[in-house]
Amino acid sequence: MTLKGSTHRGVEPDSSPDPGGVMAGSPYVAEAKKYRPEDFERVVGEPSDPEPGTWGMQPDGTFLPPAHTPSVPRDVFVDWPGQLDYRDPETYALNAKAEAFYPIVVNTSHSWQCIYDWEGTRYMLHYGGGNHWKLYDITDPRDLKVVDEEQWGWGDPRPEFGATTVQWNERLGMHIAIQASETPRYFLKGRVANKWTDDTVEGQLTEWEGLRGFRTWQMNGPSPRDWTLLTQVSTDPNHGPDEIQEGNGVLDLPVYYGGRYLFVATAPDNTFTNQPYKTTLWAAGHAAYDVSDPSKPELLSTWWVPGTRAGEEADSEYLAGNDRWNNRTSWFGSRMGVFMPRSVEAGGRYAYAAQGGQGFFVLDVSDPSNIHHVGWCQLPTSVAGTEGDNVDTTQVEETGYVYVSGYPMNTDCYEPAKEIYQVDVSDPTNPHVVRTLPRPVPPAEAKFTDWAQRRGSFGPKRSGYFTNTGTPHGGVIPYAFYAAGLQVFDVRDPEDPKVGAYFVPPMGLKDDDDLAAPVHGIFVEWDRNLIWLFANHGIYAVSTPLLGEPVVGLPGADRPDAT
């Protein structure tokens, strides 16, 4: 393995640039694209812009979100009265503190992480954007070291570095990495795709050359440069990796616990086209594979929401009466793989699927050769943005509740609020929303009364991933919350959930920091009581008493449901 030898020692946020210096009084976005409805071509069925006076800051200091909005590109900012006119340089914390800060950014809008142990060292693989990655030694979270990294140009023949799951396979005695590969999801030729106004989008996507599926790797060392490719698998059953395939490949994170079964989110062919969203053609379901031999995965079954495929429209109860259908804005289908509290190999039976505007489904995956749904409920309409993306299952085995959320896609809260719904799945055949988690609010000392005023996006992103290390504990659920940083919900009393802690960093440290997604992700080390927070200006290691004292070094036990 090539060792780069670069070291970043943790520093407290207080040692960042002087809050009264470069940030104070600076314009929020110097040369930003401003939202003007007349600049965007509209199509029939698309939500209209809300009437003035029906949304915005209220006399009591709260923010009333719009009831509906069209989709607006994330780099377009929306001005409204009551916003801050400067980049907020302050850090806000309740019951949480930064153990360390590292000025490292691999992507400002979204990045992925894997954390795994190798020969007495805990590593974090951090990547985003498809053509670069960094590998850190985080054994001491207060002394992160960059041990390897690589970046290549967009014309390089190497494939993009897709969403990756790393697990220890006990039977084979090795680490296995499984990596997703998909068609472009948003941008084509440098601009946001819109199939409803640009008739070239469909051809660009259907003729896209690249793997639509996943790759499996044998890890011979902690760095990706030490991995050996075992195979490439097309999720299109009729076309191989060397042909132009159909469908969209594998979206986001492959669900693999290190045993026999792999679950992926995919639309396997070009019949999965009942997708209102403007930037993609396909609506994805889920597929299961047997990866007992990681070099020869075998497809076991595929499940999708009835009505997803062309020709199924008339007979689908999931389209009938759905007010999102044909609105040219909602995302239909999965964006992530299935969510489950434990693997099938460890006795897991039910998995949960957030299918965007198609709703929330309970799937029986106990026999992966026959994935089928046993329960469904619709989620409240919240257009634009993503209405069903993440399912937190950390509490379900103790309480019978999962927590389902989408996330904002328009900037500056110009869309209906993206809520976190507590869903009762104690009867898997009758899932239903029982309550909404409370909206986080800023502290009294802040110079604003609602996080929306801080600008950028505001709302839940995700609560981490099934690859979070260790076993969830403490009755808490952390979420990345964009402009509101890290919000930790205390659900020890599930009938009375509340915000129990938060850590909200500055809205950037430089004038050119991307402000559409100030904090875009978290990764939870349950076995070390640490939350890694990924912001537009760097990485924070955060602790909270709700988890317990942070652990330095390797933990004493690994996750019990790994197989």
Buried (B, 14 or more C-beta within 10 A) or exposed (E): BEEBEEEBEBBEBEEBEEBEEBBEEBEBBEEBEEBEEEEBEBBEEBBEBBEEEEBBBEEEEEBEBBBBBBBBBBBBBBBBEBBBEBBBBBBBBBBBBBBBBBEBBBBBBBBBBBBBBBEEBBBBBBBBBBBBBBBBBBBBBEBBBBBBBBEEEEEEEEBBBBBBBBBBBEEEEEBBBBBBBBBBBBEBEEEBBBBBEBEEBBEBBBEBEBBBBBBBBBBEBBBBBBBEEBBBBBBBBEBEBEEEBBBBBBBBBBBBBBBBBBBBBBBBBBBBBBBBBBBBBBBBBBBBBBBBEBEEBEBBBBBBBBBBBEEBBEEBEBBEEBEBBBBBBBBBBBBBBBBBBBBBBBEBBBBBBBBBBBBBBBBBBEEBEEBEBBBBBBBEBBBBBBBBBBBBBBBBEEBBBBBBBBBBBBBBBBBBBBBBBBBBBEEBEEBEBEBBBBBBBBEEEBEBBBBBBBBBBBBBBBBBBBBBBBEBEBBBBBBBBBBBBBBBBBBBEBEEBEBBBBBBBBBBBEBEBBBBBBBBBBBBBBBBBBBBBBBBBBBBBBBBEBBEEBBEEBBEEBBEBBB
